[in-house]
């Protein structure tokens, strides 16, 4: 098996934490990429799976400090509670599905 199962999960965590804390998916992606670059350069990990996991992590826990949260809230005329319940939950679900797909692919490849 090309990629240990824990590698995509480890790639998701810094992107998720940094994206949530800063309110920017771009910051989460760039910082997590910098943190994980040594892991990708040693050749033991498929870079495409790291990219999927980092991208998935950057969109999870999308809350009021993200610009996308406000875009969705205002575009659909939602209250803050409605946007929190729907948008944050959906973005986190998409993030988890992205991680699960990366894990599944890592097992199959």
Protein Blocks (a to p, Z undefined) as FASTA:
>chain_A
ZZafklmmmmmmmmmmmmmmnopaklmmmmmmmmmmmmmmnopacfklmmmmmmmmmmgo
iafkbmklmmmmmmnopafklmmmmmmmmmmmmmmmmmmmmmmmmmmZZ
